[in-house]
């Protein structure tokens, strides 16, 4: 599970968040990235228990928005927004094929 932890801004806060998560599940694998305010947890506990452990320690955690992988760009609907957003993932020839198919 990945979380965005708003108030995890330094190494000390990351260690405190890690300790809170490990208190809920000692076998949990926890990775934190304070510059991104990100925490990744591999645990047998469910999301509600993980969020409760973080909240009890004073951390507000939320799930980050799902990002579409670049490899999914070719399967996206051929809208102008999608083509411009994923310009680097789809080659010019592939883009023209997508546009031609949508016009037919």
C-alpha positions as a printed NumPy array, in Angstrom:
array([[  0.   ,   0.   ,   0.   ],
       [  1.229,   3.468,  -0.792],
       [  0.348,   6.566,   1.191],
       [  0.991,  10.278,   0.97 ],
       [  1.802,  11.471,   4.497],
       [  1.362,  15.247,   4.599],
       [  3.384,  15.98 ,   7.71 ],
       [  6.302,  13.582,   7.104],
       [  8.828,  16.214,   6.055],
       [ 12.137,  14.972,   7.457],
       [ 14.035,  11.855,   8.457],
       [ 12.922,  12.108,  12.077],
       [  9.25 ,  12.165,  11.118],
       [  9.87 ,   9.273,   8.695],
       [ 11.393,   7.222,  11.524],
       [  8.408,   8.046,  13.745],
       [  5.984,   6.975,  10.995],
       [  7.958,   3.763,  10.467],
       [  7.849,   3.028,  14.198],
       [  4.084,   3.626,  14.265],
       [  3.558,   1.255,  11.355],
       [  5.78 ,  -1.403,  12.88 ],
       [  3.907,  -1.135,  16.189],
       [  0.762,  -2.205,  14.307],
       [  2.595,  -5.011,  12.478],
       [  6.176,  -5.861,  13.514],
       [  6.673,  -7.868,  10.304],
       [  5.704,  -4.957,   8.054],
       [  8.142,  -3.824,   5.38 ],
       [  8.137,  -0.024,   5.399],
       [  9.851,   2.311,   2.957],
       [  9.618,   6.084,   3.314],
       [ 10.657,   9.022,   1.15 ],
       [ 10.395,  12.254,   3.181],
       [ 11.099,  14.612,   0.234],
       [  8.059,  13.161,  -1.556],
       [  6.129,  12.587,   1.686],
       [  5.575,   9.024,   0.526],
       [  5.34 ,   5.817,   2.51 ],
       [  5.046,   2.314,   1.094],
       [  3.926,  -0.479,   3.401],
       [  3.837,  -4.222,   2.803],
       [  1.798,  -5.727,   5.589],
       [ -0.849,  -8.308,   6.372],
       [ -3.   ,  -5.584,   7.971],
       [ -5.763,  -3.88 ,   6.031],
       [ -5.71 ,  -0.229,   4.973],
       [ -7.941,   0.946,   7.834],
       [ -5.586,  -0.523,  10.447],
       [ -2.537,   1.036,   8.773],
       [ -4.2  ,   4.46 ,   8.585],
       [ -5.329,   4.151,  12.222],
       [ -1.762,   3.409,  13.343],
       [ -0.506,   6.455,  11.472],
       [ -3.322,   8.652,  12.81 ],
       [ -2.595,   7.538,  16.362],
       [  0.992,   8.728,  15.901],
       [ -0.209,  12.08 ,  14.539],
       [  0.192,  11.481,  10.815],
       [ -2.492,  12.324,   8.28 ],
       [ -2.187,   9.719,   5.523],
       [ -4.106,   9.393,   2.294],
       [ -3.812,   7.172,  -0.726],
       [ -2.091,   8.903,  -3.643],
       [ -4.04 ,   9.204,  -6.886],
       [ -3.564,   6.348,  -9.304],
       [ -1.212,   7.307, -12.072],
       [ -1.594,   5.784, -15.482],
       [  1.56 ,   4.018, -16.552],
       [  3.118,   5.147, -19.802],
       [  2.639,   1.712, -21.312],
       [ -1.138,   2.207, -20.989],
       [ -1.068,   5.272, -23.242],
       [ -1.607,   3.285, -26.435],
       [ -4.795,   1.77 , -25.021],
       [ -6.267,   5.083, -23.888],
       [ -9.103,   6.625, -25.893],
       [ -7.722,   8.839, -28.664],
       [ -8.706,  12.221, -27.3  ],
       [ -6.603,  15.315, -27.808],
       [ -5.967,  15.546, -24.061],
       [ -4.78 ,  11.953, -23.846],
       [ -2.518,  12.355, -26.852],
       [ -0.953,  15.52 , -25.519],
       [ -0.547,  14.122, -21.985],
       [  1.211,  11.019, -23.141],
       [  3.118,  12.516, -26.049],
       [  6.399,  10.935, -24.994],
       [  4.915,   7.446, -24.708],
       [  3.335,   7.146, -28.133],
       [  5.442,   7.61 , -31.229],
       [  4.303,   9.866, -34.062],
       [  3.414,   6.953, -36.301],
       [  1.387,   5.253, -33.557],
       [ -0.436,   8.529, -32.784],
       [ -1.42 ,   8.932, -36.424],
       [ -2.748,   5.354, -36.487],
       [ -4.84 ,   6.043, -33.379],
       [ -6.236,   9.273, -34.822],
       [ -7.012,   7.621, -38.185],
       [ -8.879,   4.802, -36.423],
       [-10.908,   7.27 , -34.371],
       [-11.937,   9.186, -37.507],
       [-13.209,   6.046, -39.258]])
